[in-house]
Amino acid sequence: MQLKRGRNGQRSSGEISILMLQINSQLNDSIAFIRDNGSKEEFEAYRKAAGMLMGSILLDIEEPIYKEHPSLRPDGLDGPYKVDPKIFEPRFYEW
């Protein structure tokens, strides 16, 4: 995936990167919610499906962005970008 180059290319990529981090955080919260409120079978099935989505977001969307713009790689993925924890508020589920 490649976003528009030029002046706004890194800005657009940065906004998409933040959005994908937020989506993955929400998916992670939803896994915890099912773990705490569903059956073991529901949890296992949901965790597998959500994990596949999370992996696809990372590999198919985020990694191409970080390859093009290494400065956007979050510190949680061994990059230089310091993620503001406030981007994850409000949380879907506190766990």
PyMOL commands that set and color helices and strands:
alter all, ss='L'
color gray80, all
select helices_A, chain A and resi 9-37+40-68+70-72+75-77+85-88
alter helices_A, ss='H'
color red, helices_A
deselect
rebuild
show_as cartoon
